[in-house]
Structures are given as structure tokens and as C-alpha cells.
Amino acid sequence: MRFIFSLYLFFFSFSLAAQNIISGPIIGAVTDHSATIIVQISGKGEVKLLVENGKEEIQVEKEIRSNGFVAFEISNLEPYQDYKFNVSTTDQQLAGNFKTFPKVGEKGTYTFVTGSCQETDNMKVFEVMPKHDPLFFMHLGDYAYPDVKLGDDYTSDYTKVAEAYNIRYNENIMKEMLTQLPINYVFDDHDHVNNDSGRFHSSGSGFERKGMMRTQNYFTVDTFPYAWHRNAVKGYCEFFPHYEMPDTAEAIHHSFKMGNAEFFVLDRCSSRPQPTQALFEQNKRGRWRFRPKPEHQLFGEKQLDWLKEGLKNSTADWKFIVSGVPLNKNMVKLIHAGVSLQRFSAKGYSAFKMAAGYSNYWAGFPHEMADFYAFLEQENIKDVIVISGDTHHNVMDDGKNAGLPELNTSGLSVGKTHAAKYVKLIGMMTLKYRLKKKVWNQGGNGLGSKNIKNGFGKVRIEKDEYVELSIIDEDNEVVKSFRVYHSTKKD
């Protein structure tokens, strides 16, 4: 990794004349007729792109910008066709390939893969993903943890924002995969600024041991200039091959269509005004209580209005809500359990820290969530599935607990995926929930399975009949799988 950092600084500090491809090519924003390909080039001059499918060729030439990133927006492509491409400079050329999406509304068998959280050198999942012949990879954030590698204030410097994308695009093994598999991505907190960051702050919690069974818990809040948030959004727009976004002044939420499915991708960082501590109150004895208020919002009114309107008007057989964090409403049980055991800590873990952490998920904002579920019921909107990340393990629910069927995959490349094991123990200690039965009833890492390996999510759409949700580990073994049948197919 140091080599990558040095290479980047070498090219940008000295502006060498040599034209080498130092990031990419990366394929994204794919539709049934278009795609965007991004590369980062050293030196000055022009870079060329050739795209062909055996019948016709498209050639594009563009000037290299000052930051080295070049975006080729290709249109007039044919639906559901394989394309090869070649990016060339005066000194180097690289090849890749991708497949356009099927026509909007066309029913078929379509697969995509998903996941989040990559922080270690273990990249085995990216060797396995292509074996499932996916149409694209949906990355749910915490993509290479730039706040750890470049510093908590990295978004204060726009050159470091560019460097963060250079790091992402040069991840071992994943780099080769992305020349052949389109990617869509929404940043999460560690990509945006740092841990649990909102529009103006980052926040967290800590504790101090005061005895065998007594712990003093506290919150941390760090504010940052609005410009840091704007740099994160600007970098996403400039350095990532993204779909059209309705309101970047608000967030980077967006939607796209693939065959008979439509995707609504949410941004949980950009609209949230309050830090985690605002969701809690402390009494005179120093005990914390979970007390969220109606004005507390995770996604914000504008973003949710956009989501509601999109779902209401969607004609797709399947509607996917994509979020960097779980939307499972029964995770509120984990918050309450952590609060009830807030005096307990062991081996560097605190039950209250669990409560504070999970309150940053949608379960910590019950008023906003209740309003959304009331909307779904009022409009009779069905066949909605949630894809989510952030938790550092891989788990699923059929909707009985979560509210909607949900696949939570967030162990692409992490040091530990056994969070469910400890959360399950806390549930047993407090008698407040049974994790597999009351929160993630379809299981996953440590739930109905001893498998705690890194893994990813696989989603297979079978026409308008069912969607199969699976957790696949880094050795290509199925951890758990279940099917969500279309509302018209149920008895």
C-alpha cells in the first residue's frame, strides 16, 4: 500500500510527461444503452478509448484533466450485449469488458453481488464474485477506509479525496475484477468523513471501567467545516462513474433500472443534522436513556420524499432500497438491550457502546421509520427488498422482523465477522431478544451457521417469480440462502 501512495505522489508532485494509467479503468453507471468508464492518468495530453462488440466500434478521445481522472461517457450501446474496450495513452494501454443491462422492464434471470467494509489485505471475495456471472457489483461503503489511511481530516484536502479513489481503484485482486465488472457505490461514514459522520459532525461513544460491574459511558462529538462534506460529494461526482443524482446539494442518493428491477440508493451521511448523543438523555445518576425525538432524522425529509415518490411511481416488478446501514426496524431491541446493560463491559467491549453504535442505524430514528412504513401501507407498495451494509458481518431477514426482506452484507474484507456472536450473547443475558428469531431470522455469520469467514451478498432475480438472497463466503461456499416470492405468486 505504501507503494501505491508513493506512486500517486510521485506522479502528481512532479507532473511527469510519461502517460501511465495509475487507476482504473473502472466501469459504472451502466444502463441498457450507456456506460461510463473512468481512468486516472499521469502526465498531460490526451487519452483514447475504443469500445466494440464485434459489430461496431466507438472511439473517443479526451484531454487529461489536472487531477488525472478522465471520464468517458459512452452512449448508443445495445441492450444486454457484451462489449470490449481498450484505453490507451502514448505509453500504455489496458483492456477490459462489460455487459450492458437488459431493456428496462424485460423479465429474465439477472444476478448482482453486493457488500461493504474492506479494511484488510484479504481480498479473496473478489476472486469469487466473478464466478457467479453478476451484471454489477453494488458496493455499500466503507470502501478501503480512507479516513484511517489518510487521516480523519482527509476530506479537508481535495487532493487527498482524489488520492482516496486512487487507493480504492488499486485494491489487490479487486483492481482486476473492476476491469470486467461494473460497480455502483454509495459512500458510508468512513468514506464521507469519518466514523458515524453526518452533515457537520462525526460522533461515537466510549467508556471507562470503574469497577468489576460498573462502567462510565460517554459520547464523543467532533464538528467539521461544511466544506469537508462538499469535498466528499464533489469527489464522488468527479472521480466515480456515477448515475444521475437528483440533488447533490442534499445528498448523493440516486436510482437506476436493470431489467424488471429498480434500485433506490440512499445516502445516510449527507442529510443527518444531529450527532448520536442527541438520541440519548442522561439522568442525575449518570444513566443514559434512549430518547429519540420526532425531529431526529437519518435520511432527511427531502431524500425520503424522493424515495417515496420513486417507489410510488415505479413500474418495476422488484424494487430494491439500497442503504449503507441496516434498515431492520427490530434492531431497536439491540439498542434497548445495550442501554439496560450499560454498566457492563468486558475485554474492551461495552454493552452501551453497542447501543450507541446501533442507534446510528434506522432503528435509532423510529419516527422517521414509522412514517415511511405508514406510507408503504397507505400506498399498498409491495415487492420491496432492502440491501444494506456497515455491520461487519453477513445476515438476513425475511421481513417478519426487519419490516422488509433485508440482506445485510458487510464483511468483504474485515478482521472480525463474529459480531452476531456477541450480540446474541447480550440478548441472552438481558432476555430482551433472540437474535436469530427476533432480528435476523434467516441467519448468517454465527447465526444458524458456524461460518464467520469474510463474504458477500448474491442477489438472483428470477423474472417476476422470486428473488433469491444468498450469503457467499470467501471460499465460494453458501452460508445461507432464501427466496422472496413476488406478491402475485403467493397463495
Sequence and secondary structure as in RCSB ss.txt:
>XXXX:A:sequence
MRFIFSLYLFFFSFSLAAQNIISGPIIGAVTDHSATIIVQISGKGEVKLLVENGKEEIQVEKEIRSNGFVAFEIS
NLEPYQDYKFNVSTTDQQLAGNFKTFPKVGEKGTYTFVTGSCQETDNMKVFEVMPKHDPLFFMHLGDYAYPDVKL
GDDYTSDYTKVAEAYNIRYNENIMKEMLTQLPINYVFDDHDHVNNDSGRFHSSGSGFERKGMMRTQNYFTVDTFP
YAWHRNAVKGYCEFFPHYEMPDTAEAIHHSFKMGNAEFFVLDRCSSRPQPTQALFEQNKRGRWRFRPKPEHQLFG
EKQLDWLKEGLKNSTADWKFIVSGVPLNKNMVKLIHAGVSLQRFSAKGYSAFKMAAGYSNYWAGFPHEMADFYAF
LEQENIKDVIVISGDTHHNVMDDGKNAGLPELNTSGLSVGKTHAAKYVKLIGMMTLKYRLKKKVWNQGGNGLGSK
NIKNGFGKVRIEKDEYVELSIIDEDNEVVKSFRVYHSTKKD
>XXXX:A:secstr
 HHHHHHHHHHHHH  S   EEEEEEEE   SS EEEEEEESSSSEEEEEEE SS EEEEEEE  TTSEEEEEE 
S  TT EEEEEEE SS EEEEEEE    TT   EEEEEEE  B SS  THHHHGGGG  S EEE S BS HHHHH
 TTGGGSHHHHHHHHHHHHT TTHHHHTTTS EEE   HHHHSSTT  SSEEEEEEEEEEETTEEEEEEEEEE  
HHHHHHHHHHHHHHS     S TTT   EEEEETTEEEEE  SSSS  S GGGGEEE TTS EEE   TT  SS 
HHHHHHHHHHHHH   SEEEEEESS   GGGHHHHHHHHHTTT EETTEEHHHHHHHHTTSGGG HHHHHHHHHH
HHHHT   EEEEE  SSSEEEE STTTSS EEEE  SB S   HHHHHHHHHHHHTS  HHHHT TTEETTBS  
  S EEEEEEEETTTEEEEEEEETTS EEEEEEEE TTT  
